[in-house]
Amino acid sequence: MHAVVRSYSGKGAKELFDVLEENKPEIRKVIRSIKGFVSYSLVRTEDGGFSVSFYRTKARAEESVQAAKDWIKQNASDVGARAPKVTEGSIILQLK
């Protein structure tokens, strides 16, 4: 399995998370539509937030990064948030 963390901070990040929160059903649909979906969390922080996506393969995890980028471009480009810091890697332990 593979994980991707997208961290958003700085100008427009708080506003971006307002838009994301208002559109949770649509976000669920986009993320779950990618084959190999395992889990997803969207976390608000003091200065923005981050998402954590788990997929069965690296290719699908990378697809989720593009899907998130496309959704934000289409639905939240007006908030002016910077591109996220993306961190990814293979999962060595997952607890549920």
N, C-alpha and C positions, 0 to 999 in steps of 0.2 A: 504494500500500500504506500501511498504518497500523500504528503500534506503540503499545503500552501498557506502561508500567512500573509495577508495584505494589511499593512499598517498605514493609516491615514492620519496626518497631523498638520498643523499649520493653518494658513489662511483657507477658509471655506470647509475645513474638515468637520467642524461641529454641525454646520448647515447640511453637509452631505449626509451625515448620520440622521438628521431630522428627516430628510427625504427618504432615506433607506427605511427608517422606522415607519413612515407613512405608507410605504409600499411593500410591506412584508409579504403579502400573498403573491405578489408578482416576483419578488426576489426568490421565494421558495420554488416557484415554478421554473425560473431560469436555472437555478442551481441543481435542482433535482432532475431536470431534463437531460443533463449530461450523463451519458452512460458511465457506469462504474462508481456512481455516487455512494458514499458511505455515510458521511455526516458533515454538518456545517454549523458554525456558530458565528454570530455577529455580536461584537462586544463594544459598548460605548465606553470611552475613557474621558478623562477630564479635558483633553485637548483634541478629541476626535474619536478614533476607535480603530478596531481591527477585525478582520474576519479570519477564520480558520476553516479550511476546506480539506476533507479527506476523500480521496478517490482510490480506486483499485490500482490505477496505473499512473505513471508520471505524465503520459500524454493526455490523459483525461484531466489531471490536475492543472496542467498548462492550459487546456481548453477552458477551464473554469476562470482562469485569469483573464483570458480574452473575452469571455462572456461578461464578466464583471465590468471590464473596461468599456465594452460596447454598450451595456445597459446604462452606465453612468454617463457616457457621451450622449446617449439619446434622451435621458431623463433627468440629468442633474448637472449638465455642463454649466448652467448659469450660476451655480454656487461658487465656482472658481477654485475648487479643491485641487491641490497638486496631485500628481500621479502617486500611487502608494509605493511604499518600500515593500518589495516582494521577497519573501524568504521561503524556500522550499527544500524538501528533503524526504528521504525514505523513513517510514515509520518503523521504529524498532520495538516499541511497546505501546499498546493502547489498552486502557482500562475503561470499563463501562460500569 
